[in-house]
Amino acid sequence: MDATTFSVKEQPKRKEASLLSICREKESEIDALLGSMSIEQLVGQLIVPILYPSTDESQIKTAQTIVHQIGAGGILFQKGDPFAQYMMTQRLNEVSDIPLLITADAEWGLAMRLHSTIRYPRNGALSNCSSEQITQMGNDLAAQCNIMGIHVNFAPVVDINNNPANPVIGTRSFGTTKDEVIRCALAFSQGMESRGILTVAKHFPGHGNTNKDSHKTLPTISGSASSIRENEIAAFRAYIAAGYGGIMVGHLSVPSLDSSKKPASLSNPIVTTLLREELGFQGLVFTDGLQMSGVQQGSKHPIGVACLLAGNDLLLGPIDPIQMHKEIVQAVNQGILTRSLLESHVKRVLRAKYALIGSIKTGQEHKHCNSENELLAEINSERFCAHADQLWYESLQIQKNAALFPLSTHIPIGLLELGKGGGATGTFRKSLNELGIKLQAVLVAHEDNSLEDIINQFKGCEIVLVNSYEGKQNAALVTALSSHYRVIYAHFASPYSFNCKRAGTNKSESVVCAYESCDEAKRAYAARLFFSKDSEARQKFYIVRPKGRVGKKETINKFSSLPNPCIAGMKAVSTKRIPKHSIINATLGYCNSKLPLQRPECNYSKSHT
């Protein structure tokens, strides 16, 4: 059955998307602003270049040139320094007629892109936590985004990882079933949007059931239209019904939804007919990154033009934003695109800017972070770190014999480490030292170790901890150890790479999945082994304390005193009516305050068209 002939199933009552919540009195002002904009300015508002944070003046000037020349609607910052991004945001807004929509890829926190910030567990691990804990994470991450001047987070990933061989989703997904994904995704979105940060569910219509990476090629999502609707699209439907405001369309070929097999991001049947008309989504639609190989397909129109014809609002990360701007303007001049179509997309963008760039309370003196130390103290507050500690502790999946924990600190324990990531200077060993745990025997396995030597190494031990890093598994070794000692096996890699037969854990006392081999996962495991969740000793043991963090300053209640650097110098707007569960109906006080967006003058010359 083709997407265009779907019968709409009965759906839960849908809340109005946050981006449609502007006071009706403001619609006339938005329309007036649209009417004053040139074609060039309208086009610019739909382009979101990718930039790298920098303190280098020449790089900042180059970025300013791009932003000013095309009148960019927003920015996606990539990896770098948080203070450089904080300051560069302000420098870019100095040359922008309309405030920039600042976006972030922060699926597991700002640390996904910015060093010296709090790293949260991957989504797969988060699924072991309660909905309340995930919502708290969303609250904290939203507060950090507010401090940084970020308005949009490209999360949650609502793809169902129903193909274990998927090379790009994996633990970025909350799980292998739609129920797991929906529970976690809605809890996360509630936490973020209730604090004024727009979430973006991705990658529509679902990137889970493929063994290809859309960064490198165009994956095909197989399955009938009814099957995809029942499974992959279910999480997007729930997200829309809850009233959350952003969706990212993937570069995915879905033949059952569009027989042309073109990428979903270029498909009108998928973006307009299915997402807009049938699912009723009225929020912002972003393309996935347009520099990715999955969208570099032959088309009679340039990519940016094809994306707008499909129904996308914002064009994320084009290879050459200036060239894309020229191509879209030319398409309007040729009659391929119309001004009316551009205005319909820009109208959603401006609504988002009214709703998101006014999220600072009025009547306060707004502090400015003048140094990296000052910024890090704010975004890495002790309260945020303590909440992250709890998440990491709970995120570990104990697949067998959870009642075994916590272990007694008085029994003789040995440690065997497999793969890179261990050793005397490794995080896990250091963590045990901090906790006062003395190991009776320690061995980092090498190829020249015989099985007999390894077993004899742990004579006198009651329990042997086997830590497997990078997914390395050795069934013969672990099986032999289990016949002599009580083995607790910890897998510091994706659960999709774990196989109990290959790992030899059938006779192990317990099996723990830590999902990844980062320092936080290792410290969380050390704490989980020996201390209960609420014990005083566990609470004194830090799991998350970013490098570069300054002191233990408690600042959770002070984040709103910072300016959003994206609207520095603009009048602050009240947020007294931010709703409990999302940004739905959050007019943010605009009916009683002046519009922060200034009507732009046309700064484009003929050479830019």
PEHU-V762437 format. One record per residue. N is the residue number from 1. OMEGA is omega as a letter, one per 20 degrees, with the letter a starting at -180 (* if undefined). D_CENTER is the distance of its C-alpha to the mean C-alpha in whole Angstrom. Layout:
[[N;OMEGA;D_CENTER] [N;OMEGA;D_CENTER]]
This chain:
[[1;a;33] [2;a;31] [3;a;28] [4;a;31] [5;r;33] [6;r;31] [7;a;32] [8;r;30] [9;r;30] [10;a;30] [11;r;27] [12;a;26] [13;a;27] [14;r;24] [15;r;23] [16;a;23] [17;a;20] [18;a;19] [19;r;20] [20;a;23] [21;a;24] [22;r;26] [23;a;30] [24;r;32] [25;a;34] [26;r;31] [27;a;31] [28;r;34] [29;r;33] [30;r;30] [31;r;32] [32;r;35] [33;r;32] [34;a;31] [35;a;35] [36;a;35] [37;r;33] [38;r;34] [39;a;33] [40;a;31] [41;r;29] [42;a;28] [43;a;27] [44;a;25] [45;a;23] [46;a;21] [47;a;20] [48;r;17] [49;r;18] [50;r;16] [51;r;17] [52;r;17] [53;a;18] [54;r;22] [55;r;25] [56;a;27] [57;a;29] [58;r;30] [59;r;26] [60;r;26] [61;r;29] [62;r;27] [63;r;24] [64;r;26] [65;r;28] [66;a;26] [67;a;24] [68;a;28] [69;a;29] [70;a;27] [71;a;26] [72;r;22] [73;a;20] [74;a;17] [75;r;16] [76;r;12] [77;r;13] [78;a;13] [79;r;13] [80;a;16] [81;a;18] [82;a;16] [83;r;20] [84;r;20] [85;a;17] [86;a;19] [87;a;22] [88;r;21] [89;r;20] [90;a;23] [91;a;25] [92;r;23] [93;r;24] [94;a;28] [95;a;28] [96;r;26] [97;r;28] [98;a;26] [99;a;23] [100;r;20] [101;a;16] [102;a;14] [103;a;10] [104;r;8] [105;a;5] [106;a;4] [107;r;2] [108;r;6] [109;r;7] [110;a;8] [111;r;10] [112;a;8] [113;a;10] [114;r;13] [115;r;15] [116;r;17] [117;a;14] [118;r;13] [119;r;11] [120;r;10] [121;r;11] [122;a;9] [123;r;9] [124;r;13] [125;r;14] [126;a;13] [127;r;15] [128;a;18] [129;r;17] [130;r;19] [131;r;17] [132;r;18] [133;a;17] [134;r;13] [135;r;14] [136;r;15] [137;r;12] [138;r;11] [139;a;14] [140;r;14] [141;r;10] [142;r;12] [143;r;15] [144;r;13] [145;r;12] [146;r;15] [147;a;17] [148;a;15] [149;r;16] [150;a;13] [151;a;13] [152;r;10] [153;r;6] [154;r;5] [155;j;4] [156;r;6] [157;r;7] [158;r;11] [159;r;12] [160;a;15] [161;a;16] [162;r;20] [163;a;21] [164;a;21] [165;a;21] [166;a;18] [167;a;17] [168;a;14] [169;r;12] [170;a;14] [171;r;12] [172;r;9] [173;r;11] [174;r;12] [175;a;15] [176;r;18] [177;a;19] [178;a;18] [179;r;20] [180;a;17] [181;a;14] [182;a;15] [183;a;16] [184;a;13] [185;a;11] [186;r;14] [187;r;14] [188;a;10] [189;r;11] [190;a;14] [191;a;13] [192;a;11] [193;r;14] [194;r;17] [195;r;16] [196;r;16] [197;a;12] [198;r;11] [199;r;9] [200;r;8] [201;a;9] [202;j;9] [203;a;11] [204;j;15] [205;r;17] [206;a;16] [207;a;15] [208;a;16] [209;r;20] [210;r;20] [211;r;21] [212;r;20] [213;a;17] [214;r;17] [215;a;16] [216;a;20] [217;r;22] [218;r;22] [219;r;21] [220;r;23] [221;a;22] [222;a;26] [223;r;27] [224;r;29] [225;a;27] [226;r;28] [227;r;26] [228;r;23] [229;a;24] [230;a;24] [231;a;21] [232;a;19] [233;a;19] [234;a;20] [235;r;16] [236;r;16] [237;r;19] [238;r;18] [239;r;15] [240;a;18] [241;r;21] [242;r;19] [243;r;19] [244;b;15] [245;a;15] [246;r;12] [247;r;12] [248;r;12] [249;a;15] [250;r;15] [251;a;17] [252;r;19] [253;a;23] [254;a;24] [255;a;28] [256;r;28] [257;r;26] [258;a;28] [259;r;31] [260;r;30] [261;r;28] [262;r;26] [263;r;22] [264;a;21] [265;r;19] [266;a;23] [267;r;24] [268;r;26] [269;a;27] [270;a;23] [271;a;21] [272;a;25] [273;a;27] [274;a;24] [275;a;21] [276;a;23] [277;a;26] [278;r;26] [279;r;23] [280;a;24] [281;a;20] [282;a;21] [283;a;18] [284;r;16] [285;r;16] [286;r;14] [287;r;15] [288;a;13] [289;a;14] [290;r;18] [291;a;19] [292;a;18] [293;a;21] [294;a;20] [295;a;21] [296;a;24] [297;r;26] [298;r;30] [299;r;30] [300;r;33] [301;r;31] [302;a;28] [303;a;25] [304;r;24] [305;a;27] [306;r;26] [307;r;23] [308;r;24] [309;r;27] [310;r;25] [311;r;23] [312;r;20] [313;a;20] [314;a;17] [315;a;18] [316;r;15] [317;r;16] [318;r;20] [319;r;22] [320;a;24] [321;r;23] [322;r;27] [323;r;28] [324;r;26] [325;r;27] [326;a;31] [327;a;30] [328;r;29] [329;r;32] [330;r;34] [331;r;33] [332;a;34] [333;a;37] [334;r;38] [335;r;37] [336;r;35] [337;r;32] [338;r;34] [339;a;33] [340;r;33] [341;r;30] [342;a;28] [343;r;29] [344;r;27] [345;a;24] [346;r;24] [347;r;25] [348;r;22] [349;a;20] [350;r;23] [351;r;23] [352;a;19] [353;r;20] [354;a;23] [355;a;21] [356;a;18] [357;r;20] [358;a;22] [359;r;21] [360;a;23] [361;r;26] [362;r;29] [363;r;32] [364;r;31] [365;a;31] [366;a;28] [367;r;28] [368;r;26] [369;a;25] [370;a;27] [371;r;26] [372;r;23] [373;a;25] [374;r;25] [375;a;21] [376;r;20] [377;a;22] [378;a;20] [379;r;17] [380;a;18] [381;a;20] [382;r;22] [383;r;21] [384;a;17] [385;r;18] [386;r;21] [387;r;18] [388;r;16] [389;a;19] [390;r;20] [391;a;16] [392;r;17] [393;a;20] [394;a;20] [395;r;17] [396;a;20] [397;r;21] [398;a;25] [399;a;27] [400;r;30] [401;r;32] [402;a;30] [403;a;33] [404;a;34] [405;i;32] [406;r;32] [407;r;35] [408;r;38] [409;a;38] [410;a;42] [411;r;42] [412;a;42] [413;r;39] [414;a;38] [415;r;35] [416;a;34] [417;a;31] [418;r;31] [419;r;29] [420;r;27] [421;r;26] [422;r;29] [423;a;32] [424;a;34] [425;a;31] [426;a;28] [427;a;26] [428;r;27] [429;r;30] [430;a;30] [431;r;28] [432;r;31] [433;r;34] [434;a;32] [435;r;32] [436;a;36] [437;r;36] [438;r;38] [439;r;38] [440;r;42] [441;a;41] [442;r;38] [443;r;37] [444;a;35] [445;r;36] [446;a;37] [447;a;39] [448;r;42] [449;r;42] [450;a;44] [451;a;43] [452;r;46] [453;a;46] [454;a;42] [455;a;43] [456;a;46] [457;a;44] [458;r;43] [459;a;46] [460;r;47] [461;r;43] [462;a;42] [463;r;38] [464;r;37] [465;r;33] [466;r;32] [467;r;28] [468;a;27] [469;r;25] [470;r;23] [471;a;24] [472;a;28] [473;a;30] [474;a;34] [475;a;35] [476;a;39] [477;a;38] [478;r;36] [479;r;39] [480;r;42] [481;a;40] [482;r;40] [483;a;43] [484;a;44] [485;r;42] [486;a;39] [487;r;36] [488;a;32] [489;r;30] [490;a;26] [491;a;24] [492;r;21] [493;a;19] [494;r;18] [495;a;20] [496;r;20] [497;a;23] [498;r;25] [499;a;28] [500;r;31] [501;r;34] [502;r;32] [503;r;31] [504;a;35] [505;a;33] [506;a;36] [507;r;38] [508;r;35] [509;r;35] [510;r;32] [511;a;29] [512;r;25] [513;a;22] [514;r;20] [515;r;17] [516;a;17] [517;r;19] [518;a;17] [519;a;20] [520;r;18] [521;r;18] [522;r;22] [523;r;23] [524;r;22] [525;r;24] [526;r;27] [527;a;26] [528;a;26] [529;a;29] [530;a;32] [531;r;30] [532;a;30] [533;a;27] [534;a;29] [535;a;31] [536;a;32] [537;r;32] [538;a;28] [539;r;27] [540;a;29] [541;a;27] [542;r;24] [543;a;21] [544;r;18] [545;a;20] [546;r;18] [547;a;21] [548;r;22] [549;a;22] [550;r;25] [551;r;27] [552;a;26] [553;r;26] [554;a;25] [555;a;24] [556;a;21] [557;a;24] [558;a;24] [559;a;21] [560;r;22] [561;r;25] [562;r;23] [563;r;23] [564;a;20] [565;r;21] [566;r;20] [567;r;23] [568;r;25] [569;r;29] [570;a;28] [571;r;30] [572;a;27] [573;a;27] [574;r;27] [575;a;24] [576;a;27] [577;r;26] [578;a;22] [579;a;22] [580;a;22] [581;r;19] [582;r;17] [583;a;18] [584;r;21] [585;r;24] [586;r;23] [587;r;25] [588;r;25] [589;a;28] [590;r;29] [591;a;32] [592;a;34] [593;a;32] [594;r;32] [595;a;30] [596;a;28] [597;r;28] [598;r;31] [599;a;32] [600;r;32] [601;r;35] [602;a;35] [603;a;35] [604;r;35] [605;a;38] [606;a;39] [607;a;38] [608;a;34] [609;*;35]]
